[in-house]
Amino acid sequence: MTNYNGLRREHLGFFPTPVHKLERLSKQLGVNLYLKRDDLTGPNLFGGNKIRKLEFLLGDALNQGADTVITFGATQSNHAMETAVAARRLGLTPLLYLETITPPDQTEDRGNILIDKILGAQIEYVSMDGRTEAEADAFAMEQAIAKKAELEAAGHKVYIIPVGGATPIGSVGFAVGVDELLGQLNELNVHADYIVHGRGTGGTAAGLVAGTKLYGGSNAPKVLSINVSPKPIEHYDKTARLATDALRLLGSNQTVTRADFNFDQSYFGEGYEIPTASATAAIRLLAETEGILLDPVYTGKGFAGMLDYIKTGKIAPGSNVVFWHTGGISALFAESAIVGKLY
């Protein structure tokens, strides 16, 4: 456990995660492409980027005396699974509200649902029948608040984490992660022109932009956030507020606005958890060139967007590019509707 400007951080991951150059793919693409390996975060094989957030979120939970953690996601949510992992690591009880965006296989538990059950997480499924995603989110939160009241009446202390860990405290984890990355690149004598990642709820994007503002100086890398699902324009303002609030928690008076972000909604295809041809091609390219796996929900779509930026010259030849591999490889073992046709 350590403190950052008074914030409690529980050490759950294996940090710093490696950074290395993809030599063969760099030659093929004409850029210097590096991979930030948060797919190797731990503490188990299927870790990922959410552990950075959970180190601070669960530090806050423990500070508040919590013994139970509630969070949300889709049935194959990486965040929900990693919350269950982190909770068990710290002796907390995990309760997950999972929306059936892609209905799970009722005859066989697959991917993250299997892992959730091995971890002994309590799962409450939230049906999408007759509900939009926003309505399902609101219903799940209502159920969670009621459950919290029930558990606390019985003597427990419950900590609720929003979907994706997208809170200022969660985003602090990624701001600190940028400091980690820049230190590693400095040791390699490399200045990154771009940091590219697949964007979901916005907490990671907020942390990355906050981190580049706080630690990157006047020549900070540009963060390119490739959306993996559609978002309304007002969601970008929320992401900017997350970043500003994260900076406040770290003692900075800098402000982040929507103009500090580079969001792109061109690559998610038909929607969240729905495969795209470009993501499938990106997964195959990295696997066949470097022997490294991506997933079809997040990193595949983010990597596909980056490849298109390079192909079209939005990322200039010779640039130094870091792709932040956020994990999620368990999606390769999820329902076929999520995986798609990879071979």
C-alpha positions in Angstrom: 0.0 0.0 0.0 1.2 3.5 -0.9 -0.3 7.0 -0.9 -0.5 9.4 -3.8 -1.4 12.9 -2.5 -3.4 11.1 0.2 -5.0 8.5 -2.1 -4.5 4.9 -1.0 -3.1 2.5 -3.6 -3.3 -1.2 -3.0 -0.6 -3.0 -5.0 -2.4 -5.6 -7.1 -0.7 -5.6 -10.5 2.8 -6.5 -11.6 4.1 -3.0 -12.4 5.7 -1.6 -14.3 4.2 -3.6 -17.2 6.7 -4.1 -20.1 7.2 -1.9 -23.1 8.8 -3.3 -26.2 9.1 -2.5 -29.8 7.3 -4.6 -32.4 10.3 -4.9 -34.7 8.8 -6.8 -37.6 5.5 -4.9 -37.7 7.3 -1.6 -37.4 9.3 -2.4 -40.5 6.1 -3.4 -42.3 4.2 -0.3 -41.3 7.0 2.3 -41.6 6.6 3.6 -38.0 8.3 2.8 -34.7 5.5 0.8 -33.0 5.8 0.0 -29.3 3.4 -2.1 -27.1 2.6 -1.2 -23.5 1.8 -4.6 -22.1 -1.1 -4.1 -19.7 -2.4 -7.5 -20.9 0.4 -8.7 -18.6 -0.8 -6.7 -15.6 -1.9 -9.7 -13.4 -2.6 -10.8 -10.8 -3.9 -13.7 -13.0 -3.4 -14.6 -16.6 -6.4 -12.7 -17.8 -5.5 -9.4 -16.2 -5.7 -6.1 -17.9 -5.8 -2.3 -17.7 -8.7 -2.1 -15.1 -6.3 -3.3 -12.4 -4.6 0.1 -12.5 -7.9 1.7 -11.6 -8.8 -0.9 -9.1 -5.6 -0.3 -7.1 -7.0 3.1 -6.2 -10.7 2.3 -6.2 -10.3 -0.6 -3.8 -7.8 1.4 -1.7 -10.7 3.9 -1.3 -13.1 1.0 -0.5 -10.8 -0.3 2.2 -10.4 3.2 3.6 -14.1 3.3 4.0 -14.2 0.0 5.7 -15.9 -1.9 2.9 -16.2 -5.7 3.0 -18.3 -6.0 -0.2 -17.8 -4.5 -3.7 -20.5 -4.1 -6.3 -19.9 -3.2 -9.9 -21.4 -3.5 -13.4 -20.7 -4.5 -17.0 -21.7 -6.6 -19.9 -21.8 -10.4 -19.3 -18.2 -10.7 -20.7 -17.0 -7.5 -19.0 -13.3 -7.4 -18.3 -13.8 -4.7 -15.7 -16.3 -6.9 -13.8 -14.0 -9.9 -13.9 -11.0 -7.9 -12.8 -13.0 -6.4 -10.0 -13.8 -9.9 -8.8 -10.1 -10.8 -9.0 -9.0 -7.7 -7.1 -11.7 -8.1 -4.5 -10.7 -11.6 -3.7 -7.1 -10.6 -3.6 -8.0 -8.1 -0.8 -10.5 -10.3 1.1 -13.6 -8.5 -0.2 -16.8 -10.1 -1.5 -17.6 -9.2 -5.2 -21.2 -8.8 -6.5 -21.6 -8.2 -10.3 -24.6 -6.9 -12.2 -24.1 -8.1 -15.8 -26.1 -6.8 -18.7 -26.9 -9.4 -21.4 -25.9 -7.3 -24.4 -24.7 -10.5 -26.0 -26.9 -13.2 -24.4 -24.6 -15.8 -22.7 -24.6 -19.4 -23.7 -27.0 -20.9 -21.1 -25.6 -24.4 -21.6 -21.9 -23.6 -21.1 -20.1 -20.9 -19.2 -17.5 -19.2 -21.3 -14.8 -16.5 -21.1 -15.2 -14.1 -18.2 -18.4 -15.6 -16.9 -16.5 -18.8 -16.3 -13.8 -16.9 -14.5 -16.3 -14.9 -12.5 -17.9 -18.1 -11.3 -14.5 -19.7 -10.4 -13.8 -16.7 -8.3 -17.1 -17.2 -6.5 -18.5 -13.8 -7.5 -22.3 -13.3 -7.0 -23.8 -12.6 -10.4 -27.1 -10.9 -11.1 -28.0 -10.8 -14.8 -29.7 -7.7 -16.1 -31.9 -8.5 -19.2 -31.7 -6.2 -22.2 -35.2 -7.2 -23.3 -37.2 -4.0 -23.9 -34.4 -1.9 -22.5 -31.8 0.4 -24.1 -28.3 0.2 -22.7 -28.9 3.4 -20.8 -32.1 2.0 -19.3 -30.3 -1.2 -18.4 -27.5 0.8 -16.7 -30.1 2.8 -14.7 -32.0 -0.4 -13.7 -28.8 -2.1 -12.6 -27.8 0.9 -10.5 -31.2 0.9 -8.8 -30.9 -2.8 -8.0 -27.4 -2.2 -6.7 -28.4 0.6 -4.4 -31.2 -1.5 -3.0 -28.9 -4.4 -2.5 -26.4 -2.1 -0.7 -29.1 -0.9 1.7 -30.1 -4.5 2.4 -26.5 -5.6 3.0 -25.7 -2.6 5.2 -28.8 -3.2 7.3 -27.3 -6.7 7.9 -24.0 -5.2 9.1 -21.9 -5.1 6.0 -20.2 -2.1 4.3 -20.7 -1.9 0.6 -18.6 0.1 -2.0 -20.2 0.6 -5.5 -17.9 1.1 -8.5 -19.5 2.4 -11.7 -19.2 0.5 -15.0 -15.6 0.5 -16.2 -14.3 2.0 -13.0 -14.9 5.4 -14.7 -14.5 7.7 -11.7 -11.8 10.3 -10.9 -10.2 7.9 -8.5 -10.1 5.2 -11.1 -8.6 7.6 -13.7 -5.8 8.5 -11.3 -4.5 4.9 -11.9 -4.0 5.7 -15.6 -2.6 9.1 -15.0 0.1 7.4 -12.8 0.4 4.8 -15.5 1.5 7.5 -18.0 4.3 8.5 -15.6 5.4 4.9 -15.6 5.3 4.7 -19.4 7.2 8.0 -20.0 9.9 6.8 -17.6 10.3 3.6 -19.5 10.5 5.4 -22.8 13.1 7.8 -21.4 15.2 4.8 -20.5 14.9 3.6 -24.1 15.7 7.1 -25.4 12.4 7.3 -27.2 9.9 10.1 -27.3 6.4 9.0 -28.1 4.5 11.0 -30.7 1.2 9.1 -30.0 -0.4 6.9 -27.5 -3.3 4.8 -29.0 -5.9 2.8 -27.2 -9.4 1.4 -27.5 -11.9 3.5 -25.6 -15.0 2.3 -23.8 -16.4 4.1 -20.8 -13.9 6.9 -20.9 -12.1 6.4 -17.6 -8.9 5.2 -19.3 -8.9 8.0 -21.8 -9.4 10.5 -19.0 -6.5 9.1 -17.1 -4.2 9.0 -20.2 -4.9 12.6 -21.0 -4.6 13.8 -17.4 -1.3 11.9 -17.2 0.1 13.5 -20.4 -0.8 16.9 -19.1 0.7 16.3 -15.6 3.9 14.4 -16.6 4.4 14.9 -20.4 5.6 18.5 -20.4 5.3 20.8 -23.5 6.0 18.0 -25.9 3.6 15.4 -24.5 2.4 12.5 -26.7 -1.0 12.9 -28.4 -3.5 10.4 -27.1 -5.7 8.8 -29.8 -8.8 7.2 -28.4 -10.5 4.7 -30.7 -14.1 4.2 -29.6 -15.3 0.6 -29.4 -18.9 1.6 -29.0 -21.0 4.6 -29.9 -21.1 7.5 -27.5 -23.1 10.8 -27.5 -21.2 14.0 -27.7 -22.0 14.9 -24.1 -20.1 11.8 -23.0 -16.9 13.5 -24.1 -17.6 16.4 -21.8 -18.0 13.9 -18.9 -14.7 12.3 -19.9 -13.0 15.8 -19.7 -14.5 16.3 -16.2 -13.2 13.0 -15.1 -9.7 14.0 -16.3 -9.8 17.4 -14.5 -11.1 15.8 -11.3 -8.3 13.2 -11.5 -5.8 16.0 -11.8 -7.3 17.7 -8.7 -6.9 14.5 -6.7 -3.2 14.4 -7.7 -2.8 18.0 -6.5 -2.8 19.7 -10.0 -4.8 22.8 -10.9 -4.7 22.1 -14.6 -8.0 21.8 -16.5 -8.9 19.3 -19.3 -11.5 20.1 -21.9 -13.0 18.2 -24.8 -10.4 19.8 -27.1 -7.6 17.9 -25.3 -9.0 14.6 -26.6 -8.9 12.9 -29.9 -11.9 10.6 -30.1 -12.8 8.6 -33.1 -16.0 6.7 -33.6 -15.1 5.3 -37.1 -14.1 1.8 -36.1 -16.7 0.2 -33.8 -18.8 -1.1 -36.7 -22.3 -2.1 -35.7 -21.7 -1.7 -32.0 -20.2 -3.0 -28.8 -19.3 -6.7 -28.7 -20.0 -7.0 -32.4 -17.0 -8.1 -34.5 -15.7 -6.0 -37.4 -13.7 -7.1 -40.4 -11.0 -4.6 -39.7 -10.6 -5.7 -36.1 -10.4 -9.4 -37.2 -7.7 -8.4 -39.7 -5.8 -6.5 -37.0 -5.9 -9.5 -34.6 -4.6 -11.8 -37.4 -1.9 -9.3 -38.4 -0.4 -8.9 -34.9 -0.7 -12.6 -34.2 1.0 -13.7 -37.5 3.6 -10.9 -37.4 4.6 -10.8 -33.7 2.8 -13.8 -32.0 0.8 -11.5 -29.7 -3.0 -11.7 -29.3 -5.6 -9.0 -29.3 -9.3 -9.3 -28.4 -12.3 -8.6 -30.7 -14.1 -6.2 -28.3 -11.5 -3.6 -27.4 -7.9 -4.0 -28.5 -8.7 -5.4 -31.9 -10.9 -2.4 -32.8 -8.4 0.0 -31.3 -5.5 -1.6 -33.2 -7.5 -1.5 -36.4 -8.1 2.2 -36.0 -4.4 2.8 -35.4 -3.5 0.8 -38.5 -5.8 2.9 -40.6 -4.3 6.1 -39.2 -0.9 4.8 -40.3 -2.2 3.7 -43.7 -3.9 7.0 -44.4 -1.0 9.2 -43.1 -2.9 10.6 -40.1 0.1 9.0 -38.2 3.1 10.1 -40.3 5.8 7.7 -41.4 8.6 7.4 -38.9 6.4 8.4 -36.0 7.0 6.8 -32.6 3.7 5.2 -31.6 2.7 3.4 -28.4 -0.3 1.1 -28.5 -1.6 0.5 -25.0 -2.6 -3.1 -24.9 -5.4 -3.1 -22.3 -5.9 -6.9 -22.2 -9.2 -8.7 -22.4 -7.9 -11.8 -24.2 -10.5 -13.9 -22.4 -13.0 -12.5 -25.0 -11.3 -14.9 -27.5 -13.0 -17.7 -25.5 -16.4 -16.0 -25.3 -19.6 -16.5 -27.3 -19.1 -16.9 -31.0 -21.2 -13.8 -31.6 -18.5 -11.8 -29.8 -15.4 -13.6 -31.3 -16.4 -13.6 -34.9 -14.6 -15.6 -37.6 -10.9 -15.3 -36.8 -9.6 -18.1 -39.1 
